[in-house]
Amino acid sequence: MSQSLLIAFLLFTLVMSFTPGPNNIMLLSSGLTYGFRRTLPHVAGITIGFAFMVAAVGLGLGTVFIAYPILQTILKYLGAAYLVYLAVAIALSGPPKTGEDKRGGPMTFWGAAAFQWVNAKGWVMVIANITAYAAIAPFPWNIAIQTAITLVTGSASCTTWALFGSALRPMLTSERAVRTFNIAMAILLLASLYPVVVD
């Protein structure tokens, strides 16, 4: 096992996991709107769904995308369209009131797990994981190590962002403040589409 490559990979996953992207922005908004406990299925869906994606691509699914690059293009634009939809839903939502939640509640485990397959930032991470850091250990141990590290760093990152959103609840008490915050989050979510559009 290459310890220097392992340290480099750990730093890469920490930076990529904790920096703002679609998942983290949605968790921040969900933590604010619904609280930490109701956001936990969303946290688990991202964490487990992304780790599964790393494992699946590393164990061979990536060859399908190499053989049929149109599939990756389709997923990229489906993801972009879904992010626009989510950004609009977030922008229009204020504090949830009974029967009036425009977002339909926090994202479910399965919804968050499925979203990883159309998340452009997620694909950048997976491709870098599998290619640049493949020499961490012999196959298939390299994939097991990458999946485990991704699971741990992803869990820490998602939990942190959801807790941060939840911690903002006492500070953003008025409907206007929550709406302003959600509009800002929607704009950031749309800004995260820039790499998809220019690539």
Phi and psi in degrees as a GROMACS rama.xvg file:
@    title "Ramachandran Plot"
@    xaxis  label "Phi"
@    yaxis  label "Psi"
@TYPE xy
-87.3021  107.874  SER-2
-67.8308  -37.8146  GLN-3
-65.3098  -39.5599  SER-4
-68.8576  -36.1094  LEU-5
-63.3778  -43.6844  LEU-6
-63.9836  -42.4569  ILE-7
-61.9263  -41.7516  ALA-8
-64.8054  -42.0257  PHE-9
-61.25  -44.1881  LEU-10
-62.6779  -42.5081  LEU-11
-59.4588  -48.3369  PHE-12
-67.6693  -35.1731  THR-13
-63.4091  -47.158  LEU-14
-63.4589  -48.2234  VAL-15
-66.4364  -33.7604  MET-16
-74.6892  -38.4508  SER-17
-90.3352  -19.2724  PHE-18
-74.6292  152.799  THR-19
-60.6237  136.316  PRO-20
-158.322  -178.063  GLY-21
-53.7277  -47.2069  PRO-22
-60.1763  -49.4189  ASN-23
-66.6363  -37.5126  ASN-24
-66.3991  -42.2821  ILE-25
-65.9453  -37.7742  MET-26
-66.5088  -40.0801  LEU-27
-60.188  -47.4346  LEU-28
-66.008  -41.0964  SER-29
-66.645  -41.1413  SER-30
-59.7118  -40.4483  GLY-31
-67.8562  -47.5161  LEU-32
-73.9848  -41.5339  THR-33
-113.663  -11.9814  TYR-34
90.3681  163.53  GLY-35
-65.2262  -46.9834  PHE-36
-60.1147  -43.9641  ARG-37
-72.5672  -16.4074  ARG-38
-88.9797  -9.54412  THR-39
-57.1823  -40.7062  LEU-40
-60.8367  -35.696  PRO-41
-63.7128  -45.136  HIS-42
-58.6018  -49.0901  VAL-43
-64.677  -39.0624  ALA-44
-63.2279  -43.2595  GLY-45
-64.6939  -49.9982  ILE-46
-60.8989  -52.514  THR-47
-74.1574  -40.4294  ILE-48
-61.8381  -41.44  GLY-49
-71.2992  -41.0861  PHE-50
-61.5079  -39.6254  ALA-51
-62.8148  -40.2124  PHE-52
-62.6296  -44.1136  MET-53
-58.2534  -47.0062  VAL-54
-64.2111  -46.1222  ALA-55
-63.3614  -45.2209  ALA-56
-67.1651  -42.226  VAL-57
-65.0986  -31.8186  GLY-58
-89.2515  5.79342  LEU-59
139.2  -20.8287  GLY-60
-63.8477  -26.3929  LEU-61
-59.8108  -29.7178  GLY-62
-65.9196  -29.4439  THR-63
-64.1691  -42.1558  VAL-64
-71.5078  -28.6981  PHE-65
-70.422  -42.7852  ILE-66
-69.5469  -34.5169  ALA-67
-127.27  76.7096  TYR-68
-61.2327  -20.4564  PRO-69
-61.4474  -30.7992  ILE-70
-62.4225  -41.3726  LEU-71
-66.7995  -37.9008  GLN-72
-64.0538  -43.2574  THR-73
-61.2796  -47.5963  ILE-74
-60.9314  -38.6916  LEU-75
-61.0715  -46.3514  LYS-76
-77.9638  -29.7808  TYR-77
-62.8462  -42.6304  LEU-78
-62.403  -42.1361  GLY-79
-62.6224  -44.0956  ALA-80
-63.1126  -41.5957  ALA-81
-65.8526  -38.4781  TYR-82
-64.5229  -37.362  LEU-83
-62.9896  -45.0031  VAL-84
-58.1444  -47.4743  TYR-85
-63.5798  -40.2757  LEU-86
-61.2759  -42.4659  ALA-87
-64.4712  -44.4428  VAL-88
-61.8692  -41.4955  ALA-89
-66.3152  -44.5285  ILE-90
-61.0691  -34.6002  ALA-91
-84.8102  -8.94494  LEU-92
-93.5359  142.415  SER-93
-114.88  -157.791  GLY-94
-61.8249  135.304  PRO-95
-66.3857  133.48  PRO-96
-119.026  151.861  LYS-97
-53.8425  121.869  THR-98
77.4001  2.44645  GLY-99
-122  13.853  GLU-100
-75.7632  109.453  ASP-101
-68.0438  -20.2706  LYS-102
-90.4546  -8.43387  ARG-103
72.3997  26.3295  GLY-104
91.4324  173.511  GLY-105
-66.4663  158.073  PRO-106
-62.8797  141.35  MET-107
-80.5685  168.05  THR-108
-55.6887  -51.0415  PHE-109
-68.9033  -36.1796  TRP-110
-63.2823  -43.4562  GLY-111
-67.6653  -39.5838  ALA-112
-65.1966  -42.8163  ALA-113
-67.3251  -33.9569  ALA-114
-60.2536  -28.539  PHE-115
-58.6343  -30.0932  GLN-116
-75.4085  -13.6884  TRP-117
-118.467  12.9464  VAL-118
-90.4124  114.062  ASN-119
-60.552  -43.0737  ALA-120
-63.3557  -36.9301  LYS-121
-61.4213  -41.6491  GLY-122
-65.7303  -37.692  TRP-123
-59.8917  -45.2345  VAL-124
-63.3377  -45.5164  MET-125
-63.4034  -45.9932  VAL-126
-62.8797  -41.3955  ILE-127
-65.7369  -41.6759  ALA-128
-54.5275  -51.64  ASN-129
-75.6347  -32.1677  ILE-130
-93.9219  -59.3455  THR-131
-68.7429  -28.3659  ALA-132
-115.196  21.6218  TYR-133
-64.3653  -27.2855  ALA-134
-84.0109  11.7555  ALA-135
-55.7732  -42.2931  ILE-136
-157.485  166.876  ALA-137
-64.2449  150.718  PRO-138
-66.8072  140.23  PHE-139
-92.2256  4.88097  PRO-140
-62.3067  -32.2179  TRP-141
-60.9696  -40.306  ASN-142
-68.5895  -39.7096  ILE-143
-62.5582  -43.0175  ALA-144
-65.6043  -45.5373  ILE-145
-62.79  -41.1526  GLN-146
-65.0021  -44.0732  THR-147
-63.8927  -44.6655  ALA-148
-65.3968  -40.7095  ILE-149
-61.7152  -39.9135  THR-150
-63.2583  -44.2486  LEU-151
-70.1612  -49.2129  VAL-152
-67.6659  -37.4671  THR-153
-64.0228  -41.8524  GLY-154
-62.3484  -44.6097  SER-155
-63.7883  -43.832  ALA-156
-65.1582  -51.0103  SER-157
-61.3956  -42.2708  CYS-158
-62.1714  -43.2841  THR-159
-60.9478  -47.3628  THR-160
-65.6994  -40.3416  TRP-161
-66.969  -40.3982  ALA-162
-64.478  -39.178  LEU-163
-61.9019  -44.9846  PHE-164
-61.0195  -43.3086  GLY-165
-64.5562  -36.4309  SER-166
-66.9443  -22.636  ALA-167
-77.3918  -15.3842  LEU-168
-54.6738  -46.6326  ARG-169
-66.1243  -24.2538  PRO-170
-84.1125  -30.3402  MET-171
-107.337  79.7411  LEU-172
-92.9288  -25.0901  THR-173
-87.2154  153.466  SER-174
-60.357  -38.3268  GLU-175
-63.1568  -42.4624  ARG-176
-63.8019  -41.8839  ALA-177
-66.3144  -42.4851  VAL-178
-62.7748  -42.8521  ARG-179
-61.361  -44.75  THR-180
-61.0741  -46.0887  PHE-181
-64.9313  -35.8229  ASN-182
-64.6112  -41.7768  ILE-183
-61.6034  -41.097  ALA-184
-65.8942  -38.0107  MET-185
-64.168  -40.369  ALA-186
-64.2509  -42.8761  ILE-187
-62.5849  -39.2338  LEU-188
-63.0363  -42.9861  LEU-189
-65.3407  -36.9461  LEU-190
-64.064  -29.885  ALA-191
-68.6867  -10.9426  SER-192
-78.9291  -14.3198  LEU-193
-51.1469  -48.2449  TYR-194
-61.2678  -31.4785  PRO-195
-68.7201  -42.5037  VAL-196
-69.8301  -41.6896  VAL-197
-83.1615  -16.1594  VAL-198
